[in-house]
Amino acid sequence: MAAVKPKVQFSSQAALKTQLEKKHDPRAAIPIPADPYLESVYSLIPEEYIAPPKEKRYKSHYSTQARKEYVSDTKKAASMGPAKVPLPAPSHFLKKRQGVPKKEGWFMPKKTKKESPSFLSKKDYGRTPEYLKKRVLEIKEAELNLANSLALKQQEQQQSALEEQGILVLPDEERERILKGLKENWEQLNNDYQRLSLTVDTVPKIARKVNMEQQLKQYEDLIDRFSHTNIHVSFNTGQ
């Protein structure tokens, strides 16, 4: 139903004329400031209202996903139960002594006495555990490896120090070859010494015998020296 505007009654024809003139007068819409000093020419020009552009309506990309998740975990009638449930049969009413446990089920298992374990009956009682034996072997092996590494490191340091002084270790192949040659020379000289005459009555015989004995002694000293390993050879002519 449309709203009915109230009728305005005017007392005279002059009042009606004045009201109509005010309605059609364009200056009637211009506000008159209370303070004349605040009056401005710009206020006489009516401003045109320009409505701002309407922004695009926001729509979430996950709205459909949220609706699916909201419905996925819900169960039908989860709070109030199903709409219809099967009614019990009239013949299955609550009878006397129904649901009372019988005497056959009134029993409890006998409590067994919990004895402490006897360690004397163990098979490995009084023996060294296997893990301790294993640990001892590991410690010995670690100590042996440490000693070998230290000895090797010390040997390398000594060898580097000797190399700086011009001293090198004689290789085993060279030592064996020299030792073999010394033994062959000693064997040959010893055979010649055994063939000497038992009577040494002249000066040349005595000198030859003494010379051969000195050579044999020198060969024996060299054989004894080259029989040991770790022989150092100096290439420095000044020493």
ROMI-461956 format. One record per atom (N, C-alpha, C, CB): residue number from 1; residue in one letter; atom name; x, y, z. Coordinates in steps of 0.05 Angstrom, whole numbers. Glycine has a CB too. Layout:
% residues N
NUM,A,CA,X,Y,Z
...
This chain:
% residues 239
1,M,N,17,-24,0
1,M,CA,0,0,0
1,M,C,18,25,0
1,M,CB,-20,0,25
2,A,N,12,44,-18
2,A,CA,28,68,-20
2,A,C,22,87,2
2,A,CB,23,82,-47
3,A,N,43,101,11
3,A,CA,39,120,33
3,A,C,24,145,23
3,A,CB,66,129,45
4,V,N,6,154,40
4,V,CA,-11,177,33
4,V,C,1,202,44
4,V,CB,-41,174,43
5,K,N,7,221,27
5,K,CA,19,246,36
5,K,C,-2,264,49
5,K,CB,32,261,12
6,P,N,5,276,72
6,P,CA,-15,294,84
6,P,C,-19,319,68
6,P,CB,-6,301,113
7,K,N,-44,328,67
7,K,CA,-51,352,52
7,K,C,-44,377,69
7,K,CB,-81,352,44
8,V,N,-31,396,56
8,V,CA,-23,421,69
8,V,C,-45,441,64
8,V,CB,5,431,59
9,Q,N,-56,453,85
9,Q,CA,-77,474,82
9,Q,C,-64,501,87
9,Q,CB,-100,469,103
10,F,N,-70,519,69
10,F,CA,-60,547,71
10,F,C,-83,565,80
10,F,CB,-48,556,44
11,S,N,-75,584,96
11,S,CA,-95,602,107
11,S,C,-106,622,86
11,S,CB,-84,618,130
12,S,N,-89,629,67
12,S,CA,-98,649,47
12,S,C,-85,643,21
12,S,CB,-91,677,57
13,Q,N,-95,658,1
13,Q,CA,-84,655,-26
13,Q,C,-56,667,-28
13,Q,CB,-102,669,-46
14,A,N,-50,687,-12
14,A,CA,-23,699,-13
14,A,C,-3,680,-2
14,A,CB,-23,725,3
15,A,N,-9,665,19
15,A,CA,9,645,30
15,A,C,15,623,10
15,A,CB,-2,633,56
16,L,N,-5,615,-5
16,L,CA,-1,594,-25
16,L,C,17,604,-47
16,L,CB,-28,585,-37
17,K,N,13,629,-55
17,K,CA,30,641,-76
17,K,C,59,643,-67
17,K,CB,20,668,-84
18,T,N,63,651,-43
18,T,CA,91,653,-32
18,T,C,104,625,-31
18,T,CB,90,665,-4
19,Q,N,89,605,-24
19,Q,CA,101,578,-23
19,Q,C,108,568,-50
19,Q,CB,81,559,-10
20,L,N,92,574,-70
20,L,CA,98,565,-97
20,L,C,122,579,-108
20,L,CB,74,569,-115
21,E,N,125,605,-102
21,E,CA,148,620,-112
21,E,C,174,609,-99
21,E,CB,145,650,-105
22,K,N,173,602,-75
22,K,CA,197,590,-62
22,K,C,204,563,-74
22,K,CB,192,587,-32
23,K,N,184,548,-83
23,K,CA,189,522,-94
23,K,C,202,524,-121
23,K,CB,163,506,-96
24,H,N,194,544,-137
24,H,CA,205,546,-164
24,H,C,229,565,-165
24,H,CB,184,556,-183
25,D,N,237,577,-143
25,D,CA,260,595,-143
25,D,C,285,579,-141
25,D,CB,257,615,-119
26,P,N,305,581,-160
26,P,CA,330,566,-159
26,P,C,348,574,-136
26,P,CB,345,569,-184
27,R,N,345,598,-126
27,R,CA,362,607,-104
27,R,C,353,596,-78
27,R,CB,361,637,-103
28,A,N,329,584,-77
28,A,CA,320,573,-52
28,A,C,336,549,-44
28,A,CB,290,565,-54
29,A,N,349,534,-64
29,A,CA,365,510,-57
29,A,C,393,517,-48
29,A,CB,367,492,-81
30,I,N,402,542,-51
30,I,CA,428,551,-43
30,I,C,428,556,-14
30,I,CB,438,575,-59
31,P,N,445,544,2
31,P,CA,445,549,31
31,P,C,458,576,36
31,P,CB,461,527,46
32,I,N,447,590,55
32,I,CA,456,616,63
32,I,C,472,612,89
32,I,CB,433,637,67
33,P,N,498,619,89
33,P,CA,514,615,113
33,P,C,506,634,135
33,P,CB,544,619,107
34,A,N,509,625,159
34,A,CA,502,642,182
34,A,C,522,665,184
34,A,CB,502,625,208
35,D,N,547,660,178
35,D,CA,568,681,180
35,D,C,572,691,151
35,D,CB,594,670,192
36,P,N,569,717,146
36,P,CA,574,727,119
36,P,C,602,725,110
36,P,CB,565,756,117
37,Y,N,621,724,128
37,Y,CA,649,722,121
37,Y,C,657,694,110
37,Y,CB,667,728,144
38,L,N,640,674,116
38,L,CA,645,647,106
38,L,C,632,642,79
38,L,CB,634,627,125
39,E,N,619,662,67
39,E,CA,606,659,41
39,E,C,628,658,19
39,E,CB,586,683,36
40,S,N,623,640,0
40,S,CA,643,636,-22
40,S,C,628,634,-48
40,S,CB,660,611,-17
41,V,N,641,642,-70
41,V,CA,629,640,-96
41,V,C,626,611,-104
41,V,CB,646,655,-117
42,Y,N,645,594,-95
42,Y,CA,644,566,-103
42,Y,C,619,552,-91
42,Y,CB,669,551,-93
43,S,N,609,563,-70
43,S,CA,585,551,-58
43,S,C,560,556,-75
43,S,CB,581,561,-30
44,L,N,561,576,-92
44,L,CA,538,582,-109
44,L,C,535,563,-132
44,L,CB,540,611,-120
45,I,N,557,550,-140
45,I,CA,556,530,-162
45,I,C,550,503,-150
45,I,CB,583,530,-178
46,P,N,528,491,-158
46,P,CA,522,464,-147
46,P,C,541,444,-158
46,P,CB,492,456,-154
47,E,N,552,427,-141
47,E,CA,571,407,-148
47,E,C,557,382,-157
47,E,CB,590,400,-125
48,E,N,567,370,-179
48,E,CA,555,346,-189
48,E,C,568,322,-175
48,E,CB,560,344,-220
49,Y,N,551,305,-164
49,Y,CA,560,282,-149
49,Y,C,567,259,-169
49,Y,CB,539,272,-129
50,I,N,591,250,-168
50,I,CA,600,227,-185
50,I,C,603,203,-167
50,I,CB,627,234,-200
51,A,N,587,183,-172
51,A,CA,588,159,-155
51,A,C,613,144,-161
51,A,CB,563,141,-160
52,P,N,627,133,-141
52,P,CA,652,117,-146
52,P,C,645,91,-160
52,P,CB,667,111,-120
53,P,N,664,80,-176
53,P,CA,658,55,-190
53,P,C,654,32,-170
53,P,CB,681,48,-210
54,K,N,636,16,-176
54,K,CA,629,-7,-159
54,K,C,650,-29,-162
54,K,CB,601,-18,-165
55,E,N,662,-37,-140
55,E,CA,683,-58,-142
55,E,C,670,-86,-147
55,E,CB,699,-59,-115
56,K,N,688,-103,-157
56,K,CA,678,-130,-163
56,K,C,674,-145,-138
56,K,CB,699,-144,-181
57,R,N,653,-160,-138
57,R,CA,645,-175,-114
57,R,C,666,-197,-109
57,R,CB,617,-187,-118
58,Y,N,674,-199,-84
58,Y,CA,694,-219,-76
58,Y,C,681,-247,-74
58,Y,CB,708,-212,-49
59,K,N,694,-266,-85
59,K,CA,684,-293,-84
59,K,C,707,-312,-78
59,K,CB,670,-302,-111
60,S,N,705,-327,-56
60,S,CA,727,-344,-48
60,S,C,730,-368,-67
60,S,CB,722,-354,-19
61,H,N,755,-375,-71
61,H,CA,761,-399,-88
61,H,C,756,-425,-73
61,H,CB,789,-398,-98
62,Y,N,756,-423,-46
62,Y,CA,754,-447,-30
62,Y,C,726,-451,-18
62,Y,CB,775,-447,-8
63,S,N,706,-437,-28
63,S,CA,679,-439,-17
63,S,C,668,-467,-21
63,S,CB,661,-418,-29
64,T,N,672,-478,-45
64,T,CA,661,-504,-51
64,T,C,676,-525,-34
64,T,CB,663,-511,-81
65,Q,N,702,-522,-31
65,Q,CA,717,-541,-15
65,Q,C,708,-541,14
65,Q,CB,747,-535,-16
66,A,N,703,-517,25
66,A,CA,694,-515,53
66,A,C,667,-528,56
66,A,CB,693,-486,61
67,R,N,649,-525,37
67,R,CA,623,-538,39
67,R,C,626,-568,39
67,R,CB,605,-529,16
68,K,N,644,-578,22
68,K,CA,647,-608,21
68,K,C,659,-618,47
68,K,CB,666,-615,-3
69,E,N,679,-604,58
69,E,CA,691,-613,83
69,E,C,672,-611,106
69,E,CB,716,-596,89
70,Y,N,654,-592,105
70,Y,CA,635,-589,127
70,Y,C,615,-612,127
70,Y,CB,620,-562,124
71,V,N,609,-622,103
71,V,CA,589,-644,101
71,V,C,602,-671,102
71,V,CB,572,-641,76
72,S,N,628,-673,96
72,S,CA,640,-700,92
72,S,C,641,-716,118
72,S,CB,669,-697,82
73,D,N,647,-702,141
73,D,CA,650,-717,166
73,D,C,625,-718,182
73,D,CB,671,-704,183
74,T,N,604,-706,173
74,T,CA,579,-707,189
74,T,C,564,-733,183
74,T,CB,561,-683,181
75,K,N,552,-743,204
75,K,CA,536,-768,202
75,K,C,506,-761,205
75,K,CB,545,-789,223
76,K,N,491,-776,192
76,K,CA,462,-771,193
76,K,C,451,-778,221
76,K,CB,447,-787,172
77,A,N,437,-760,232
77,A,CA,424,-764,259
77,A,C,444,-772,280
77,A,CB,402,-785,257
78,A,N,468,-759,280
78,A,CA,489,-766,299
78,A,C,482,-757,327
78,A,CB,515,-754,290
79,S,N,468,-736,330
79,S,CA,462,-725,356
79,S,C,436,-736,368
79,S,CB,461,-695,356
80,M,N,416,-739,351
80,M,CA,389,-747,361
80,M,C,383,-776,355
80,M,CB,368,-730,348
81,G,N,401,-790,340
81,G,CA,396,-817,333
81,G,C,379,-820,308
81,G,CB,382,-831,356
82,P,N,376,-844,298
82,P,CA,360,-848,274
82,P,C,331,-840,278
82,P,CB,362,-877,263
83,A,N,318,-834,256
83,A,CA,289,-826,258
83,A,C,272,-849,267
83,A,CB,280,-816,231
84,K,N,278,-873,258
84,K,CA,262,-897,265
84,K,C,281,-919,275
84,K,CB,245,-907,241
85,V,N,274,-932,296
85,V,CA,289,-954,307
85,V,C,271,-978,309
85,V,CB,301,-947,335
86,P,N,282,-1002,306
86,P,CA,265,-1026,309
86,P,C,255,-1029,337
86,P,CB,280,-1052,300
87,L,N,230,-1033,340
87,L,CA,217,-1036,367
87,L,C,221,-1064,377
87,L,CB,187,-1028,366
88,P,N,225,-1068,403
88,P,CA,227,-1095,413
88,P,C,201,-1110,412
88,P,CB,237,-1095,442
89,A,N,203,-1136,409
89,A,CA,179,-1153,408
89,A,C,165,-1153,435
89,A,CB,185,-1182,399
90,P,N,139,-1154,435
90,P,CA,124,-1154,461
90,P,C,131,-1178,478
90,P,CB,94,-1154,455
91,S,N,139,-1201,465
91,S,CA,145,-1225,481
91,S,C,172,-1223,496
91,S,CB,145,-1249,463
92,H,N,189,-1204,487
92,H,CA,216,-1201,499
92,H,C,215,-1179,521
92,H,CB,237,-1195,478
93,F,N,198,-1182,540
93,F,CA,197,-1163,562
93,F,C,216,-1172,584
93,F,CB,168,-1161,573
94,L,N,222,-1154,602
94,L,CA,240,-1159,624
94,L,C,227,-1179,644
94,L,CB,249,-1133,638
95,K,N,240,-1201,647
95,K,CA,229,-1222,665
95,K,C,245,-1223,691
95,K,CB,230,-1249,650
96,K,N,235,-1240,709
96,K,CA,247,-1242,735
96,K,C,274,-1256,733
96,K,CB,229,-1258,754
97,R,N,294,-1246,747
97,R,CA,322,-1256,748
97,R,C,335,-1256,720
97,R,CB,322,-1285,759
98,Q,N,326,-1239,703
98,Q,CA,338,-1237,677
98,Q,C,363,-1219,679
98,Q,CB,318,-1227,656
99,G,N,386,-1228,668
99,G,CA,410,-1213,669
99,G,C,427,-1216,694
99,G,CB,404,-1185,666
100,V,N,417,-1233,713
100,V,CA,433,-1237,738
100,V,C,454,-1258,732
100,V,CB,414,-1246,761
101,P,N,480,-1254,739
101,P,CA,500,-1274,734
101,P,C,496,-1299,750
101,P,CB,528,-1263,740
102,K,N,503,-1322,738
102,K,CA,499,-1348,751
102,K,C,523,-1354,769
102,K,CB,495,-1370,731
103,K,N,520,-1374,786
103,K,CA,541,-1382,805
103,K,C,565,-1395,791
103,K,CB,531,-1401,826
104,E,N,560,-1407,767
104,E,CA,582,-1420,753
104,E,C,603,-1400,745
104,E,CB,571,-1435,728
105,G,N,596,-1375,742
105,G,CA,615,-1355,733
105,G,C,628,-1340,756
105,G,CB,602,-1336,716
106,W,N,622,-1348,781
106,W,CA,633,-1334,804
106,W,C,659,-1347,813
106,W,CB,613,-1333,828
107,F,N,681,-1344,800
107,F,CA,706,-1355,808
107,F,C,728,-1336,800
107,F,CB,711,-1384,796
108,M,N,751,-1337,815
108,M,CA,774,-1321,809
108,M,C,799,-1339,807
108,M,CB,778,-1299,831
109,P,N,817,-1333,790
109,P,CA,841,-1349,788
109,P,C,858,-1347,814
109,P,CB,858,-1341,764
110,K,N,871,-1369,820
110,K,CA,887,-1371,844
110,K,C,912,-1354,841
110,K,CB,894,-1400,851
111,K,N,919,-1339,861
111,K,CA,943,-1322,860
111,K,C,968,-1339,864
111,K,CB,941,-1300,882
112,T,N,985,-1337,845
112,T,CA,1011,-1352,846
112,T,C,1032,-1336,861
112,T,CB,1020,-1359,818
113,K,N,1049,-1349,875
113,K,CA,1070,-1336,890
113,K,C,1093,-1328,871
113,K,CB,1081,-1354,912
114,K,N,1099,-1303,870
114,K,CA,1119,-1293,852
114,K,C,1146,-1296,865
114,K,CB,1113,-1264,844
115,E,N,1162,-1315,855
115,E,CA,1189,-1319,866
115,E,C,1209,-1303,851
115,E,CB,1196,-1349,865
116,S,N,1230,-1294,866
116,S,CA,1252,-1279,853
116,S,C,1269,-1298,837
116,S,CB,1269,-1265,875
117,P,N,1279,-1289,814
117,P,CA,1295,-1307,797
117,P,C,1321,-1316,811
117,P,CB,1302,-1294,771
118,S,N,1329,-1341,807
118,S,CA,1353,-1352,818
118,S,C,1376,-1350,798
118,S,CB,1349,-1381,828
119,F,N,1396,-1334,804
119,F,CA,1418,-1331,785
119,F,C,1438,-1354,787
119,F,CB,1432,-1304,790
120,L,N,1436,-1370,809
120,L,CA,1455,-1392,811
120,L,C,1449,-1414,791
120,L,CB,1453,-1404,839
121,S,N,1425,-1415,781
121,S,CA,1418,-1436,762
121,S,C,1424,-1428,733
121,S,CB,1389,-1443,765
122,K,N,1436,-1405,729
122,K,CA,1442,-1397,702
122,K,C,1466,-1413,691
122,K,CB,1448,-1367,701
123,K,N,1467,-1417,665
123,K,CA,1488,-1433,653
123,K,C,1515,-1419,654
123,K,CB,1481,-1439,623
124,D,N,1515,-1393,651
124,D,CA,1540,-1378,651
124,D,C,1545,-1365,679
124,D,CB,1540,-1356,630
125,Y,N,1535,-1377,700
125,Y,CA,1540,-1366,727
125,Y,C,1570,-1369,734
125,Y,CB,1522,-1380,748
126,G,N,1582,-1348,744
126,G,CA,1610,-1349,752
126,G,C,1630,-1347,729
126,G,CB,1615,-1374,767
127,R,N,1620,-1343,705
127,R,CA,1638,-1341,682
127,R,C,1638,-1312,671
127,R,CB,1629,-1360,659
128,T,N,1659,-1306,657
128,T,CA,1661,-1279,645
128,T,C,1641,-1276,623
128,T,CB,1690,-1274,635
129,P,N,1625,-1256,623
129,P,CA,1605,-1252,602
129,P,C,1618,-1249,575
129,P,CB,1588,-1228,608
130,E,N,1603,-1256,555
130,E,CA,1614,-1255,527
130,E,C,1620,-1227,519
130,E,CB,1595,-1268,508
131,Y,N,1603,-1208,527
131,Y,CA,1607,-1181,518
131,Y,C,1633,-1169,530
131,Y,CB,1583,-1163,526
132,L,N,1640,-1178,555
132,L,CA,1666,-1169,567
132,L,C,1690,-1180,551
132,L,CB,1667,-1177,596
133,K,N,1688,-1206,544
133,K,CA,1709,-1218,528
133,K,C,1712,-1203,501
133,K,CB,1704,-1248,522
134,K,N,1690,-1197,489
134,K,CA,1691,-1182,464
134,K,C,1703,-1154,468
134,K,CB,1663,-1180,452
135,R,N,1695,-1142,490
135,R,CA,1706,-1115,496
135,R,C,1736,-1115,501
135,R,CB,1691,-1102,520
136,V,N,1746,-1136,515
136,V,CA,1775,-1138,520
136,V,C,1790,-1142,494
136,V,CB,1780,-1162,539
137,L,N,1779,-1159,476
137,L,CA,1792,-1163,450
137,L,C,1793,-1137,434
137,L,CB,1778,-1185,434
138,E,N,1771,-1122,435
138,E,CA,1770,-1097,420
138,E,C,1790,-1077,431
138,E,CB,1742,-1085,422
139,I,N,1793,-1076,458
139,I,CA,1813,-1058,470
139,I,C,1841,-1066,463
139,I,CB,1810,-1058,501
140,K,N,1847,-1092,464
140,K,CA,1874,-1101,456
140,K,C,1880,-1095,427
140,K,CB,1877,-1131,461
141,E,N,1861,-1100,410
141,E,CA,1865,-1094,382
141,E,C,1869,-1064,377
141,E,CB,1841,-1104,365
142,A,N,1854,-1048,391
142,A,CA,1857,-1019,388
142,A,C,1884,-1010,398
142,A,CB,1835,-1004,404
143,E,N,1894,-1021,421
143,E,CA,1920,-1014,431
143,E,C,1942,-1023,412
143,E,CB,1925,-1027,458
144,L,N,1939,-1047,400
144,L,CA,1959,-1056,380
144,L,C,1960,-1038,356
144,L,CB,1953,-1085,372
145,N,N,1936,-1031,346
145,N,CA,1935,-1013,323
145,N,C,1947,-986,329
145,N,CB,1906,-1009,313
146,L,N,1942,-976,354
146,L,CA,1954,-950,361
146,L,C,1984,-952,363
146,L,CB,1942,-941,388
147,A,N,1994,-974,375
147,A,CA,2023,-977,377
147,A,C,2036,-979,350
147,A,CB,2030,-1002,394
148,N,N,2023,-994,332
148,N,CA,2034,-997,305
148,N,C,2034,-970,290
148,N,CB,2018,-1017,288
149,S,N,2012,-955,293
149,S,CA,2011,-929,280
149,S,C,2032,-910,291
149,S,CB,1983,-917,282
150,L,N,2036,-910,318
150,L,CA,2056,-893,329
150,L,C,2084,-901,321
150,L,CB,2054,-894,360
151,A,N,2089,-927,320
151,A,CA,2116,-936,311
151,A,C,2121,-929,282
151,A,CB,2118,-967,314
152,L,N,2100,-932,265
152,L,CA,2103,-925,237
152,L,C,2107,-895,233
152,L,CB,2078,-934,221
153,K,N,2093,-879,249
153,K,CA,2096,-850,248
153,K,C,2124,-842,257
153,K,CB,2075,-836,265
154,Q,N,2134,-855,279
154,Q,CA,2160,-849,289
154,Q,C,2182,-857,268
154,Q,CB,2166,-863,315
155,Q,N,2177,-880,255
155,Q,CA,2197,-889,235
155,Q,C,2197,-870,211
155,Q,CB,2190,-917,226
156,E,N,2173,-860,203
156,E,CA,2173,-841,181
156,E,C,2186,-815,188
156,E,CB,2144,-836,173
157,Q,N,2182,-806,213
157,Q,CA,2196,-782,222
157,Q,C,2226,-785,222
157,Q,CB,2186,-773,250
158,Q,N,2235,-808,232
158,Q,CA,2264,-813,233
158,Q,C,2275,-815,204
158,Q,CB,2270,-839,248
159,Q,N,2260,-828,187
159,Q,CA,2269,-831,159
159,Q,C,2271,-804,145
159,Q,CB,2251,-850,144
160,S,N,2251,-787,150
160,S,CA,2251,-760,138
160,S,C,2275,-743,149
160,S,CB,2225,-745,143
161,A,N,2280,-747,175
161,A,CA,2303,-732,187
161,A,C,2329,-742,176
161,A,CB,2302,-735,218
162,L,N,2331,-768,171
162,L,CA,2356,-779,160
162,L,C,2359,-771,131
162,L,CB,2356,-809,162
163,E,N,2337,-769,116
163,E,CA,2339,-761,88
163,E,C,2348,-732,86
163,E,CB,2311,-764,74
164,E,N,2340,-715,105
164,E,CA,2349,-688,105
164,E,C,2379,-686,110
164,E,CB,2334,-672,126
165,Q,N,2390,-706,125
165,Q,CA,2419,-707,130
165,Q,C,2434,-722,109
165,Q,CB,2424,-720,157
166,G,N,2421,-732,88
166,G,CA,2434,-747,67
166,G,C,2437,-776,73
166,G,CB,2460,-735,61
167,I,N,2421,-787,91
167,I,CA,2423,-816,99
167,I,C,2398,-829,90
167,I,CB,2428,-819,130
168,L,N,2401,-852,76
168,L,CA,2378,-868,67
168,L,C,2379,-896,77
168,L,CB,2377,-868,36
169,V,N,2356,-909,78
169,V,CA,2354,-937,88
169,V,C,2360,-955,64
169,V,CB,2326,-943,99
170,L,N,2378,-974,69
170,L,CA,2386,-993,48
170,L,C,2363,-1012,43
170,L,CB,2411,-1008,56
171,P,N,2354,-1015,18
171,P,CA,2332,-1034,12
171,P,C,2340,-1063,18
171,P,CB,2324,-1032,-18
172,D,N,2320,-1079,25
172,D,CA,2325,-1107,32
172,D,C,2337,-1123,9
172,D,CB,2300,-1121,42
173,E,N,2328,-1118,-16
173,E,CA,2339,-1132,-38
173,E,C,2369,-1127,-42
173,E,CB,2324,-1125,-64
174,E,N,2377,-1101,-39
174,E,CA,2405,-1094,-41
174,E,C,2421,-1106,-18
174,E,CB,2408,-1064,-42
175,R,N,2410,-1106,6
175,R,CA,2424,-1117,29
175,R,C,2428,-1148,26
175,R,CB,2408,-1112,55
176,E,N,2407,-1162,16
176,E,CA,2410,-1190,11
176,E,C,2431,-1196,-10
176,E,CB,2383,-1203,3
177,R,N,2432,-1180,-31
177,R,CA,2452,-1185,-52
177,R,C,2480,-1180,-41
177,R,CB,2446,-1166,-76
178,I,N,2484,-1159,-25
178,I,CA,2511,-1154,-14
178,I,C,2518,-1176,6
178,I,CB,2511,-1126,1
179,L,N,2499,-1185,22
179,L,CA,2505,-1206,42
179,L,C,2512,-1232,28
179,L,CB,2481,-1210,60
180,K,N,2498,-1238,6
180,K,CA,2505,-1262,-9
180,K,C,2533,-1260,-21
180,K,CB,2484,-1267,-31
181,G,N,2540,-1237,-32
181,G,CA,2567,-1234,-43
181,G,C,2589,-1236,-22
181,G,CB,2569,-1208,-58
182,L,N,2584,-1225,2
182,L,CA,2604,-1227,24
182,L,C,2608,-1256,33
182,L,CB,2595,-1210,48
183,K,N,2586,-1271,35
183,K,CA,2588,-1299,43
183,K,C,2604,-1315,22
183,K,CB,2561,-1311,48
184,E,N,2599,-1309,-3
184,E,CA,2613,-1324,-24
184,E,C,2643,-1317,-24
184,E,CB,2602,-1317,-52
185,N,N,2650,-1291,-19
185,N,CA,2678,-1283,-17
185,N,C,2691,-1296,7
185,N,CB,2680,-1253,-16
186,W,N,2676,-1296,30
186,W,CA,2688,-1309,54
186,W,C,2692,-1338,50
186,W,CB,2669,-1304,78
187,E,N,2674,-1352,36
187,E,CA,2676,-1380,31
187,E,C,2701,-1386,13
187,E,CB,2651,-1392,18
188,Q,N,2705,-1370,-7
188,Q,CA,2727,-1374,-25
188,Q,C,2754,-1368,-11
188,Q,CB,2725,-1356,-50
189,L,N,2754,-1347,5
189,L,CA,2779,-1340,20
189,L,C,2785,-1360,41
189,L,CB,2777,-1312,32
190,N,N,2764,-1371,53
190,N,CA,2768,-1392,74
190,N,C,2779,-1417,62
190,N,CB,2742,-1397,89
191,N,N,2770,-1424,38
191,N,CA,2781,-1448,24
191,N,C,2811,-1444,18
191,N,CB,2765,-1454,-1
192,D,N,2818,-1420,9
192,D,CA,2846,-1415,4
192,D,C,2863,-1415,30
192,D,CB,2850,-1387,-10
193,Y,N,2850,-1406,51
193,Y,CA,2865,-1406,77
193,Y,C,2869,-1434,87
193,Y,CB,2849,-1390,98
194,Q,N,2850,-1452,82
194,Q,CA,2853,-1480,91
194,Q,C,2874,-1495,75
194,Q,CB,2826,-1494,89
195,R,N,2880,-1486,51
195,R,CA,2900,-1499,34
195,R,C,2929,-1490,41
195,R,CB,2894,-1494,5
196,L,N,2932,-1472,59
196,L,CA,2959,-1463,66
196,L,C,2975,-1486,79
196,L,CB,2958,-1438,85
197,S,N,3000,-1483,77
197,S,CA,3018,-1503,89
197,S,C,3018,-1500,120
197,S,CB,3047,-1500,79
198,L,N,3021,-1523,133
198,L,CA,3021,-1522,162
198,L,C,3046,-1510,173
198,L,CB,3017,-1551,173
199,T,N,3068,-1513,158
199,T,CA,3093,-1502,167
199,T,C,3097,-1474,155
199,T,CB,3118,-1520,160
200,V,N,3096,-1454,171
200,V,CA,3100,-1427,162
200,V,C,3128,-1418,172
200,V,CB,3076,-1407,172
201,D,N,3147,-1421,155
201,D,CA,3175,-1416,164
201,D,C,3188,-1393,149
201,D,CB,3191,-1440,161
202,T,N,3174,-1382,130
202,T,CA,3186,-1359,115
202,T,C,3169,-1334,120
202,T,CB,3188,-1366,84
203,V,N,3181,-1311,114
203,V,CA,3167,-1286,118
203,V,C,3144,-1282,99
203,V,CB,3187,-1262,115
204,P,N,3146,-1289,73
204,P,CA,3123,-1286,55
204,P,C,3099,-1303,64
204,P,CB,3131,-1294,27
205,K,N,3105,-1328,74
205,K,CA,3083,-1345,83
205,K,C,3069,-1333,107
205,K,CB,3093,-1373,90
206,I,N,3085,-1322,125
206,I,CA,3073,-1310,149
206,I,C,3057,-1286,142
206,I,CB,3095,-1302,170
207,A,N,3067,-1269,123
207,A,CA,3052,-1245,115
207,A,C,3026,-1253,101
207,A,CB,3069,-1228,97
208,R,N,3027,-1274,84
208,R,CA,3003,-1282,70
208,R,C,2982,-1293,89
208,R,CB,3010,-1304,49
209,K,N,2991,-1308,109
209,K,CA,2972,-1320,128
209,K,C,2959,-1297,145
209,K,CB,2987,-1340,147
210,V,N,2976,-1279,154
210,V,CA,2965,-1256,170
210,V,C,2945,-1240,153
210,V,CB,2987,-1238,181
211,N,N,2952,-1235,128
211,N,CA,2934,-1220,110
211,N,C,2907,-1234,106
211,N,CB,2948,-1214,83
212,M,N,2908,-1260,102
212,M,CA,2884,-1275,98
212,M,C,2866,-1276,123
212,M,CB,2890,-1304,89
213,E,N,2879,-1277,146
213,E,CA,2864,-1277,171
213,E,C,2850,-1250,175
213,E,CB,2883,-1283,195
214,Q,N,2865,-1229,168
214,Q,CA,2852,-1202,171
214,Q,C,2829,-1199,152
214,Q,CB,2873,-1180,165
215,Q,N,2831,-1209,127
215,Q,CA,2809,-1208,108
215,Q,C,2785,-1224,118
215,Q,CB,2818,-1217,81
216,L,N,2791,-1248,129
216,L,CA,2769,-1265,139
216,L,C,2754,-1250,162
216,L,CB,2780,-1292,149
217,K,N,2770,-1238,180
217,K,CA,2758,-1223,202
217,K,C,2741,-1200,192
217,K,CB,2780,-1213,221
218,Q,N,2751,-1187,171
218,Q,CA,2736,-1164,160
218,Q,C,2710,-1174,147
218,Q,CB,2753,-1149,139
219,Y,N,2711,-1196,132
219,Y,CA,2687,-1208,120
219,Y,C,2667,-1216,141
219,Y,CB,2694,-1232,103
220,E,N,2676,-1228,163
220,E,CA,2658,-1236,184
220,E,C,2644,-1212,197
220,E,CB,2674,-1252,206
221,D,N,2659,-1190,201
221,D,CA,2647,-1166,212
221,D,C,2626,-1155,193
221,D,CB,2668,-1145,217
222,L,N,2632,-1154,167
222,L,CA,2612,-1144,148
222,L,C,2588,-1162,146
222,L,CB,2626,-1141,120
223,I,N,2592,-1189,147
223,I,CA,2570,-1207,146
223,I,C,2552,-1203,170
223,I,CB,2579,-1237,144
224,D,N,2564,-1200,193
224,D,CA,2548,-1195,217
224,D,C,2533,-1168,216
224,D,CB,2566,-1196,242
225,R,N,2545,-1149,204
225,R,CA,2532,-1122,202
225,R,C,2509,-1123,182
225,R,CB,2552,-1101,194
226,F,N,2513,-1136,159
226,F,CA,2492,-1137,139
226,F,C,2470,-1158,145
226,F,CB,2504,-1142,111
227,S,N,2475,-1174,165
227,S,CA,2454,-1194,173
227,S,C,2430,-1180,187
227,S,CB,2465,-1215,191
228,H,N,2435,-1156,198
228,H,CA,2413,-1141,211
228,H,C,2398,-1124,190
228,H,CB,2425,-1123,233
229,T,N,2373,-1119,196
229,T,CA,2357,-1102,179
229,T,C,2360,-1072,187
229,T,CB,2327,-1110,179
230,N,N,2346,-1055,172
230,N,CA,2346,-1026,178
230,N,C,2375,-1015,178
230,N,CB,2332,-1021,205
231,I,N,2388,-1018,156
231,I,CA,2415,-1008,152
231,I,C,2414,-981,138
231,I,CB,2433,-1028,136
232,H,N,2427,-962,149
232,H,CA,2427,-935,138
232,H,C,2453,-930,123
232,H,CB,2423,-914,160
233,V,N,2450,-917,100
233,V,CA,2473,-911,83
233,V,C,2475,-881,80
233,V,CB,2471,-925,55
234,S,N,2499,-870,85
234,S,CA,2503,-841,83
234,S,C,2515,-834,56
234,S,CB,2521,-831,106
235,F,N,2502,-815,42
235,F,CA,2513,-805,16
235,F,C,2528,-779,19
235,F,CB,2490,-802,-4
236,N,N,2531,-771,44
236,N,CA,2545,-746,49
236,N,C,2575,-752,50
236,N,CB,2536,-732,75
237,T,N,2591,-741,32
237,T,CA,2619,-746,31
237,T,C,2634,-734,54
237,T,CB,2631,-736,5
238,G,N,2623,-714,67
238,G,CA,2637,-701,89
238,G,C,2637,-717,114
238,G,CB,2624,-674,95
239,Q,N,2618,-737,117
239,Q,CA,2617,-754,141
239,Q,C,2633,-779,137
239,Q,CB,2588,-760,149
